[in-house]
């Protein structure tokens, strides 16, 4: 197994998946969870301390390989942002490996994001390779209106800078997602699912949560005063909500 991972605690296995960051994304949350569970946090291929890809990237199959390597037959998945998209896809394709699914402000394959979102992403890509400008543009997004005025702003900036530097190391590869996209299959989710979203997140991310509300059996919880990064700003509230759900 060439992916970087950390394992802490004992008990029922819980796997933490993040998107455009690294294991530091869970700095304030994983230590709480590890008091009662076996917590696995890892860096996706091409992020954090994991190696850069040498061929097209399939995060779903990478997760399967990690579970097999750690001899984990079944786990609770907790996915944040794109990590939530990966967790959803994995659960649809390998339902027998997932006991419960927890999605934190998740992405969703097949979801039609707004024109404004696409234009913002285009501006960020056009700013390359000026990382300071790219980070500044990203943090001006409504998704980060809370974390940018919190004590965790510096950690957020450090993770974004590191992630963007890593992205520049990637060769010309693609991300491979299962077909059909998850948006067409949400009714097939068999694992009990909890989705948590910050009320101050962007309209697009709130739209994804609303889509889950209408097209799946997921329980939806909204956190007041939180944006996309409530894993940093509201870890204890997150811990309480998730552990209550896992004990049911």
N, C-alpha and C positions, 0 to 999 in steps of 0.2 A: 504493500500500500504506500503510494508516494504522496498522498495528500497529508498536509499537516493537521493533526488533531490533538485535542486535550481531553482527558477523562478525569472527572472528579466525582467523589461521592459513591454511595452504594444504594442498591435498591432497583426499582423498576427503571429501565433505561429510557432516557429522554435525549433526543438529538436536536441540537440547535442549528438552524440554517439561516445564514444571512445572505444579503445580496451584494451591494456595492460597498462592502467594508471587509472586516476580518473578525477574528475571534474577540477583539476588543469591543465589538458591538454589544457583547454580553457581560461586560466588566462588572456591572452592578447587580445583575440579575442571576447569573449562573451560580454565584457563591451562595445565594439564598436557596436556590433550587437544590444544590448539592447537599444540603443538610438532610434531605429525605430521599433523594433519587440519585441514580447513576447518570451523570450529565456528560454528554459528548458534544463538544463544540469543535468545528473544523473550518478550515479555509477552503473555499471553492477553488477549483483548478484555475490558476492564473491570478489568484488573489492572496493577500497576506503572505504566509510563509510556504504556501503550496507552489509547486513548479508551474512554469508557464506551459500552455498547451503546445503540442507539436502536431496536432491534428484537430479536426472539428470536435467541439466540446459537447458532451452529453451529461449534464449535471445529474439527471435522474439515474443513469447507470452508474455514475461515480458514487452516488449515495448508496446504491445497492451493493457495490463493491466494498464500501466502508463498513456497512452492516455485516456483510459476510466475513470480512477480515476480523471484526471485533466479536464475531460469533453471537450477534444479537439477532434472535429470530423475530422479535416483535418489539417495537418501540413506540413511544409517543413522539410525534414530530412537532416541533415548534419552529415555524418559519416566519421570518420578518422580511417585508418588502419582496424583492425577487426570491428570497429564500422561501417565502410563502407560496410563490408560484411553483417553485420546484417541489415543495412539500405536497401541494395539491396534485400535481402531475404524478408524483411517486405514488400517492395514495390511490389514485385512479388506476394505475398500472400494476401496483403490487399491494392490493388491499390486505392480503394476509400478513403483511409485514408491519402493519400500522394498527396500534391499539386505539389511539385517539389522535386527532389532528387539531393543532392550534395555529391559527393564522393571525399574524400581527401586521395590519396595514398591507395585505398581500398584493402582489401583482396577479394578473390573470391572463393566460395566453388566449388570444382571440378577442380580447376586449378592445373596443374602439376608443382609444384615447382622444382627447379633444385636440382641435387644431392648435390651440394655444400651447398645450403640452408639447406637441410635436415641434412647434416653432422654437420653444425654449430649449429643447434637446438639440435642435439644429444649431442654435447660437452657441451652445456649449461646445459642440464638436468643432464648429468653425473657429473657436478661440484657441484650439490646440496649435502648437504645443505649450501655450502660455498657461501653466497649471494654476497660477494665482488667479488669473482671469476666469478660468474654468470653474474653480472652486467658488469664487465670488458670485458668478452667475447662478451656479447651482443653489447656493445658500440664499439667494434672493427669491427662490421659489417659495410659494406659500406653505409648502410641506415642512419648512424649517423655521417658521416664524417664532416658535417657542424656544427651540433648542439654541438658536443663535443669540438669544438674550439670557441664556442660562449659564451656570458655571461649567457646563459641558461643551461649550462652543469650541474650545481649543482641541479637545479630543476628537470632536466631529471633523474639524479641519485637518487634523493629523491623519485620520483614517481616509478622508477623501483624497488628500494629496498622495498618500501611499498607494491608494487604489488606482488613481489615474497614472501614476508612474509605472505601476505594474502593467496597466493596459497598453502602454506604449511599447512594452516588451513583447506583446503578443504578435505572432506571425499572422498572416491573412487566413484566419479560421472563422468558422461559423458556430453559432450555438444551435444544437439540434434539440428540438422539442417533439414529444410524441404527437402523433396524428390519430384522430382529429383533435383540435385544441380543447383544452379543459373547459372553456366556456360552453361548449356543446355537450358536456358530459357531467355537469355538476349534479344532476339528478341521480347519477350512478354512485355518488360517494356513499359508502357504507359505514365508514368510521364516524363515530360521533365527533362533531366539529364545532369548535369555538372560534369565532372571529372577533378580534378586538381592534378598534380603530379610534384614533384621536379625533375629537370633534373639530380641532383646528387644522386637520390635514387638508390637502388640496382637494378641489372638487372632483378631480379624476379618481383619486384614491377612495374618496367617499362614495363615488359612483360604483367602484368595484365592490365595496362592502354592501351597497344597496342591491347590486346584482345577485350577490350571494343570498341576501335576505329574501329575494323574490324567487330564486331558482334552486335553492337547496334547503336542507333542514338545519343549516348552521345556526347556532345561537350567536347573536350579534350583541356586543357590548361596546358602548361608546364612552370614552374617557374625557370628561370636560377639561378644558385648559391644556390639552395635549395635542402635539402635532405628530408628524411621521416618526419621530424619534422618542416615543414615550418609553422605550426600553432603557434609555439613558435618563430621562427626566422623571419617570414615574415607576421605578423598578419594584418598589414594595407593593404598590397598588396592582401592578401586573402580576407579581408573585401571588398575591391573595386571590385574584380572579382565576388564575390558571390552576393553582393547587386545589381550590374549591371544586373546579370542574373535573380535575383528575381523580378526586376522591369519590365522585358520584358513581 
